[in-house]
Amino acid sequence: MSDLWDDLENFARAPSSFTAAPGERGTIKAKANFNVSEDVAALRKAIEGIGTTEKTLIDILTHRSSSQKQAISKAYEETTKKILVNDLKGDTEGSLEDLLVALAIPPAVNDAKWLNKAIKGAGTDTDILIEILASRTNKQIKELSAAYAEETKKTLMQKLKTEVSGDFGKAVLLLAEGARDESTNVNADKAREDAKALYHAGEKKLGTDESKFIEILCKRSIPHLRQTILEYKNISGKTLQKSIEKEISGDLEELLVAIVKCVMSTPAYFAEKLYKSMKGAGTDETTLTRVMVSRGEVDMLDIRAEFKKLYQHSLYKEISSDVSGSYSDCLKMICGGED
C-alpha cells in the first residue's frame, strides 16, 4: 500500500481531484424526467404496505441527486404530514436503516451529524474528525458548520475548542474555519520555500517545529501543496508523508498524513479507507456507510478506479463478498458498477 503514496512520478502527472466539477465524478446523479409526486407515491406504497419493499427505497434513494431527494422529502411531508427520515427509521433497521437515512439527508447535514457524534460524549472519535476535515473543501466545511449550528444550537468552533487541544487542536481549528487558500496558480519558488521550511522544521532539526507543518498543510492551496510535496522529495530525498510519520506522532500525525494523502489523491485516500473498513474479520459498517454516502455524488467513479488499481479487484466485488442482504444491494447501487 505504501507504494501508492511513494509514487510521486504518477502523482505529478495525475489531475487533482479537487479540480473536477462537483458531481461529475459521482455515481449518484440527478434523474432525468424526475417526477416528485410519482416518487412520493412509490415511497409511501413501499413504507405503508405490509412489509417494506426495500428494493423501491434503495432504487429511489440511490438514483436521485441530493436536491431531488430534498424535494421528495418536502413533498412527502406535505402529502403525509410525516417526515420521510422518521418513516425510514421506523420501517428498516440496523445498517440498512443507517444507510437509507443518510442517503435521504443533505450532505452538509450528514457531515454535521457525523461530526457531532464524533465529538459528543466522553472522548472524541478523532478518526471521523480527521477524515471529514482533511477531505472537505472550504465550501463543504462552511455548509457543514451552518448545518451543525442549526442541529446543535452551538457553533462547531465553540464545540471543538472544548474537545481538542494542543497542536492537534490548533490544526483542527484551522481546518474547521474553512479558510484554506483557494488560488489555482502555483508559484514553484514559493512551493520550494515551503518545502525547505518543512524540511528545516522536521528532518533537519533536533526536535520538530509542529507549528510550521500545521501552518503550511492547513492553510496553503491544494495545487500549491501538490507542488510542495514534489519539491520536498527533491530536497530531502524522502516523501513528506514518511517525514511526518517519523517526526510527529499521535493524532496530529494522523491528521497531517490524511491531508497529504488527500492532496495527492482524495479518491485513493477513500479507497484505502473503504478497503480497511472491510478487510479482516468483521466489517466497520459505520465507516463503510459514511464513506459510500459522502462520496457517492462526489467522486465514487474515481474511488472505484483507485480501488481496482490498489487492490487488483473491484470495490463492487469487495462489497459483495463482505456484506449481504439489502444493505449490500444498496451499497452496490451506490458503487454503481463492476469495473
Secondary structure, 3 states (H helix, E strand, C coil): CHHHHHCHHHHHHCCCHHHCCCCCCCCCCCCCCCCHHHHHHHHHHHHHCCCCCHHHHHHHHHCCCHHHHHHHHHHHHHHHCCCHHHHHHHHCCHHHHHHHHHHHCCHHHHHHHHHHHHHCCCCCCHHHHHHHHHHCCHHHHHHHHHHHHHHHCCCHHHHHHHHCCHHHHHHHHHHHCCCCCCCCCCCHHHHHHHHHHHHHHCCCCCCCCHHHHHHHHHHCCHHHHHHHHHHHHHHHCCCHHHHHHHHCCHHHHHHHHHHHHHHHHHHHHHHHHHHHHHCCCCCCHHHHHHHHHHHHCCCHHHHHHHHHHHHCCCHHHHHHHHCCHHHHHHHHHHHCCCC
